[in-house]
Every structure is written in structure tokens, then in C-alpha cells.
């Protein structure tokens, strides 16, 4: 079975609810009209009873009309005006007298009917509203006054009203369905825009966005949320394209250098020293390539958020000295001095392995960009419920306009001015990603030819 469209489902649900409401309204209207009609008839009958009880008297077990000729004349004149039928019967139901408008007909006496209670009866084939009022002499019932009024006009009105409501009911629902369908179509127009926009979005076309509705309702929020999602997807894909392009370029460079060196090496015989020199150069390039691959894999792993954290209590002092010992050879080679200013051992709860990568990349950069004989300072202080760790060098520094770009992958500030300093441009990008993952506040202060200071803030 084919499902209804969303627009038709909204209209159908609206009509189902409306149908129940209209049914209740029509039922209430019909009930009120019927009640009003019966109240009117009942009041008229009660008025007739009160009037005719004043026109009779009981003598010697007989019901006598006061001024009988005058009563008949009045009743005769009211035949076309008053629909009331009057009849007097004795205690057994035998006819005593009746109003002229009954002509040859007579009202039916119902022995089982409750006295003074109104009920529906029949006058031949005519529906009437009837009441039987007992007439007493002392405590003995000597007869009954029967008053009835025709219900034909009232039932005709009620039947006509019923037919009108029954006919109008489906027509009203049908009209409301098309109106609801039209309104629902206009209401869900943003959804159509979402569908159209989604159909034209591909990996090569991520610029399209959903037009925002004028009304700030749920559809506005949905459209805005999807647009934000598309922005994030577009940015992620652009970063991935840029990352792939930069990674390809960075990987291609050392491979080209190695290939060129080996091609030069095999062109003609060389002495052992020349072979050793070129092979050592190629080994250094291979090591650089391995380091680049490791950093790319590390970035990709945290980009996909597949790395699980192993949180534990870690000594910042111990991490710094461990990283410094691992870089001892290059520190010694450049004759650098590492000075630690800490008043005590400071502990933070974090992932020890990832924190080591962060500190190692920062310290490696400090060593790389420091001049021979410089000093690297490592400080830890407590301030405002935070433990603040800083690593400062007195190297070449970073230009002010480059400070916002240094966390971009493969970006190296003024790399052409310092060709002797090798690097991949991934170190600070990795530091930034890991700091976000470990919830460490990262800040860099730098000035050209003065030095760079990297500040890490840990929550206690």
C-alpha cells in the first residue's frame, strides 16, 4: 500500500481531529435544538393545562365545563392558531368531552402512563406530545384531562436539521481537507527546499545552502541546523583536501631528494667517502620521511577520534625531564642550557603518553629554533586554580602576522629564510589537536629575534 505524502498526512491528521470536533459540535447543536423544541412544546402544554384546569369544576363525580358553549367557541376559533388538543375522559378512559380541532379523532388514553409526566404519543398517524392530568374529587380520581400538541412541525424541523448536518458533515470535511492540504503545503515548503538542496549537493558542490524561512519556528531551526552541518562538512572536506594535497607534497619532496641523490650516485664510480656521504644524506632523508609519516598517522588517528584516553596522575616535572633526556644529544650538540624553575612537584590528571608528545613537540621546536648557546626555560606555577606550565626559548621568534597560522598543517613561518632548519610543519598542529583532546589551554607568545613562549594551562 502506497504511503501518503507528508503534506497529505498532515492534512489527514488535521481532518481526523477536526472531524471528531465537528461531530461533537454538530451533535451538541442538534441536541440543543431538539431540547429547545421540546422545552417550548412542554411549556405550551403546561400553559394549556393551567388554563383549562381553571375552566372546569367537579360535581357529583362529574367533570363540568364552566361556560361550555363559550369554551367550545374559543377552541373552535383557535383551531388554526393553537395546535393544542384537549380531551376529557373518565377514570376508565371513556371519552367525556374534547376540543373541536380533534374532529372525529380522539386522543389515546394510556392507563400505564405516569400522571402529569409528558411523553410522546400518537394521534392516528400524527406524532404528539401528550400529558394525562388526573382530576380529583377529594382523594378519588374521577377523570383525566389529556392535553396534547402536535410534534409534526417540530420533527420536520429536527429532521431537516439532521439531514442538513449529515450532508454538510462530509462536505465541510472535504473542503477543510483541501484547505489543510494547501496550508500544509505552504507550511512545509522549507522541507521541499531542503529536499531540493540535498539533491544538488555532492562532494564537488558543497556551496548550496537551504533558504531560511521567514518565521523563526521549528523549520527555521531545522534549516539553520542543516546549513551549519553543511558548513562543517564543507570545512572538513576542504581540510581533508588540503591535508591530502600538503601531505602528498611533503612526502614527494624527500622521495625526490633521495631519488635524485641516488641517480647522481650511480652515474659514475666514486670513492668510499663520497658513497658514505651520499648514503648518510639519504638515511637522514629516510629518517625525515619516517618522522613525517609518523606525524601524519598520529594526526589522522586523532582526526578520526579513535584514540582512547588513559587518564592518570602525571608529574609535569618528570615529563619535562624525561623529554629533555630524550633530546639530550641535540641539546648538547647546540650547547643549549635548559633551566627549570619549579618550587615543587606538580601533578595533573591527563594521558601521560599524549602529554609527552605535546611537551616533546614544544621542546623540539624550542631546540630547533634556538641559536647555539641559548637558554631554554621551563617554568611551572599555580594561579587561579590552574597549573600553568611554560616553555620559553630565545630563538628566532615568530612574526606577529604568522601567529594565527602556525597551527595549520604544514605551515612553517618564513621557512625560506631559514632553509637550514628542517621540519614538516605538523608539530604545532599536533600539539593543538592534542591540547583540545586533553582539555589543555594553549597559548603562544612570540616576537621576532626575541624568542617564543608556549604556555599550557591545566585545571587542578
N, C-alpha and C positions, 0 to 999 in steps of 0.2 A: 504494500500500500504506500502510495507516494505521500511523503510528508508535506504539510502546508509550509509555505514560506514564513519567514519570521514576521513579516508585516501582517499576513493573514492570521497567524497565530495570536498576535497581539489583538487584532480586531475580533477574533473569535472569543478569546478570553474576556475581552471587554463586553461582547454581546451576551455571553453566558451570564456574567454578573448583572448586566443591565436587564436581561430577560427576567431573571429572578426578581429584581427590583420592580420592574414594570408590572409583573404578575401580581406582586403584593399590592402595588398601588391600585391596579385595576380591581383587584378583589376588594380592597378597602372601599374604593369608590362605589362599587356595586352594592356592597353591604350597607354603606351609609345611605345610599338612595333607597334601597329596599326598607331599611329601618325607618327612614323618614316617611316613606309612603305608608307603612303600617302604623306608625305613630299618628299620622294625620287621620287615617281611617278610624283607628281606635278612639281618638279624641272626638271625632264626629259621632261615633256610636254612643260614647259616654254622654255627649251633649243631648243626643236624641233620647236616651234612657232617662236622663234627669228631667227633660221637658215632658215626656209622656207619663212619667210617674205622677206628675202634678195634675194630669188631666184625667186621672181615674180615681175611683173610690170603690171600696169593697163593702157590700151589704149582703147579709144573709148568704154568705158563701158564694156571692156572685160579684163579678168584676163589672162595674158600670162606668161608662164614659160620661164625663161631665160635658154637657153640650155636645152630644154625639153628632148632630147634624152639622154643627159648626166645625167639628173636628174633621169629619169626612170632607167637607168643602175645602178646608185648608189643605188636607192631604191631597185632594184631587188637584188643586191648583199648584201643588209642589211636585207633581209627578215628574215634570220635565226639569225641575230645578234641583230637587233633593233626590239622591239615589237611595235614600233610606227606605227599607221595607219594614213595616210594623205588623206584628201579628200577636193576638191574644189567644191563649189556649188554656184549657182547664188543667187540673192536676194530672190527668191521664193523657194529656196531649191533644185532646179533641179541640177543633177549631171553635173559637168563640167569636172573634172578630178579626178583621185585617184591613190594612190600608188599601185604598183604591188602586194604587200602582201595581199591586200584585195581580190584579185582574183575576184570571181563572187559576193562577198559580198559588201555591201556598208554601210557606217555609216548612222545612222538615224539623220536627221536634226530636231531639236526641236525648233519650232518657238517661243515657250514661254520661252525658256531658257534665262537667263541673259547673255549678251555678256561678253566675257572674264572671266566668272566665271566657275570654274571647278565643275563638277558634275559627278555622277555615271550614266552610261547608259548601253545599251545592243547592242551587235553586234551579231545578231541572238541569240544564247543562251549563248554567252560569255559576262561576265561582263567586262566593260571597264570604264576607267576614261577618261572623254571627256571634250573638251572646244571648243566653237564656237567663232572664232575671225572675226569680221566684216572687210571687205575690202572696202575702200572708194575711190571714185574719187571726189575730192573736199569734199563736205559735204554729198554726196549721197552714200549710201551703195549699192554697185553693186554685192556683193557676200560675201561668208564666207569661211574662212579656218577652217576646222574641223580637230582637232588633237586628237587622242585617243590612249590610251595604255591599254593593257590587264591587268586585275586585277586578273586573274585566279591563277597565281603563288602566288601573294600576299595573296589572300583569302585562298589558300591552306595552306600557312604558318600560317596565323592567325587562321584558323580552327583547324589545327594540334596543335597549341599552346593552343587554347581554350580547346580542348579535353584533352591535357596533364594536364593542370591546373585543369580541372574538375575531372579527375581521381586521380590526385595527392593530391587534397584537402582532401578527406576523409582518404586516406592512411596516409598522413602526420599527420592528427589529431589523427588517431588511434595509430600510433607509439608514438606520443607525449603523448597521454593519458597513455600508459603503462610506458613510461619513467617518467612522472609526478607522476604516482601511486607509482613507485619504489622509487623515490626521496622523495615523501611524507611519504612513509612507513619508510624510514630511518630517516626523519626529526622528525617524531612523535614517534620514538622509546622510548624516555623518558616517553611518555604518557602510552605506554604499560607497562613500568616498574612501573609507578605509579599505574596502574590497578592491576598488579601482586602483588605489595607490599601491596596495600589496601586489597586485597583478603586474604592475610595471616595474617593481623593484627587483633587481637582480644584483649579482655580485659586481657587475660592471656599471650599475646605475643605482647608487645609494643616495642620490641628492633629493629625490622626491620626498615630500612631506604631506601629511594629511591636513587639509584646511581645518582650522579650528572653528567650531560652531560659535555663533554669537552669544547664545545662552551658556552661562557657566554652570552647566549641570553635569550629570554623570558622564554623558557622551563627550563633553568638553574635556573632562578629566581623563577619559579613556584615550581620546585623540592625542592629548598632550603627552600622556604616558608612552604611547606608541611612538610618537615623534622623538621623545627622549631616548627610547630604546633604539630607534634607528640611528640617532646621533652616536650613541655608544657603540653600536655595531659598526657604523662607518668609521669611527675613530679607531676601533680595534683592528678593522681590516686595513686601514691606512697604515697603522703602526706595524701590522704584520708585513705589509708590502714593503714598507721602509726597512724593517728589520731584515727581511729576506734579501732585499737589494744590497743593504750595507754589509750583511754577513757574507754574501757572495763576493762582494768586492774585497772585503778584508781577508777572506780565505784565498781568493785568487792571487792576491799580492805576494804572500810568502811562497806560494807554489810557483809563481812566475819567477821569483828571485832564485829559488832552488833550481828550477829547470834551466834558467839562463846560466847560472854558475856551473852546473854540470856540463852543459853544452860547451862552454868555454874551456872547461877542464879536459874534455876528450878531443878537442881539435888537434892537439899536438902533445907529444911527450913532455913531461915536466919533471922537475926534481922532487924528491920526497918532501922538502919543506913547502913547496907550492901546493902539492897534493894535500898535505896536512892542513895548510891554511884554508884552502877551499872547503875541505871536508868539515873542519871546525865551524866554518861560516854556515854551511848547510845544516849542521847539527843545531846551531843556535836558531836558525830559521825554523827547523822542525820543532824545537822546543817552544818557540814563539807560537807556532801553529797549534801545537798541543794545548798550550795555555789558552789560546783563543777558543778552541773547540770546547775546552772545559768550561770556560765562562759562558759560551753560548748555550751549552747544555744546562748549566745552572740557571741562566735566565729563563730558558724555555720551561724548565721544571717549575719554577715559581710563577711563571706566566700562567700556567695551567692549574696552579694552586693544588698540586698533587703532593706537595711536601707536607708531611705531618710534623707538627712541632713537638719537641720533647722538652717540656718546661722543667727547670730545676734551679736551685740556688747556685749562682755562679759568682766567683770573686773577680771583680773588674781588674784588680791589681794583678792577679795571677794570669788573666787572659792577656794583658798587655805584655807582661814579661815573657810569656810563652811565645807570643807573636814576635817580640823583639829578638828572642833567641833564634827563631827560625830564619830571621833576616840578618843574623849577626854577620855573615860573610860580606854582604853588600854594604852594611853599615860600617864595617871595619875597612872595607876597600875605599869608601869615600871619606873615611876618617870623620864620621859624624859622631856627635855626642847626644845620647838620649838621657834626658833628665826627668825623673818622676817626682812630682810634688803631691804627696798624699799624706794625710795625717793618720790614717788607719786603713784597715782592710774594708773595702766596700763591697757589699753583696747585692745582687739584683736577681730577680726571678725571670729567667729567659731561657732560650735554647742555646746551650754552650757552643755547639758546632757552628750555628749560624752567626752568633756573636763574634766568634773567632774570624769568620770570613769578613765581617764588617770591619773589625779592628785591623785585620791584615791588609785589606784593600786601602784603608785610610793611611796606615803606616807606610805601606809600599809607595803610595803616591807621595807622601811626605819625603821619603828617602829619595825617590826618583827625581823630584823637582828641587831638592836642596843642593846647594853648592858644596863643594868639598870643604870639610872642616866646620860646617854649620852645626847648629844645635836644634834638636827636636825636643819639645816639651810635652810631657804627659801630665795632666792635672785632673784631680777628682775633688769636687766639693759638694756640700749639701746646701740646698736653698729651696725654700717654699715646698717642702715635702717632696723634693726631687733630688736625685743624684745626678750631677752634671759632670760629664767626662769630656775633656777636650784634648785634641792632639794638634799642636801648632808647630809649623816649620818656618824657616826664614829664607825660603827659596824664591823662585821667580814670580810667584803670585799669579793671580788670575785677573784679567781685565774685567772692569765693572760690567761692561755690556755682555760679557760671556757668562756671568754668574747664573743666569736663568737657563742657560743651555747645557751646563756641564753634566746634568743628569740624563741628557738624551743619549741614546745608544750610539756608540761610535763617534761621539763628538769629542774633539780634543781642541782646547783653546790654543790658537796660534801655533799649531803643530809644525807649520812650515818654517817658523822662526827658530825652532829647536829640533832639527832633524836628528840630533844625537840622542834625544830622549825617545826611547821606543815605548809603544803602548798600543792598546786596542781601542781605547775609548769606552770600555764596558765597565771598568771598575766602579766608578761612582754611580752608574746606572744600577748595578747590582746592589751597592750599598743602599741606595734609595729604596729599592724594592724590598730588601730585607728589613729595613727600618720600619716600613709600613706594615710588613708582616708581623714584626715583633713589637709593634706599637712603641717605637722609639722616636722621639722628636729629633729631627736632623736639621742642623743649621750650619751654614758655611760663611765665614768672614774672610775676605781676601783683598789684597791690594798689590798691584804690580810692583815688583822689585822690593817688596817688603816681606811678603810671606802669606801663608794661608793657615786658617784655624778652623778645624772641624769640631763642632760641638754636638754631643749626644746627650739627650736628657732622658733619664729613666724614672718612672714612677716608683716610689718606695713600695 
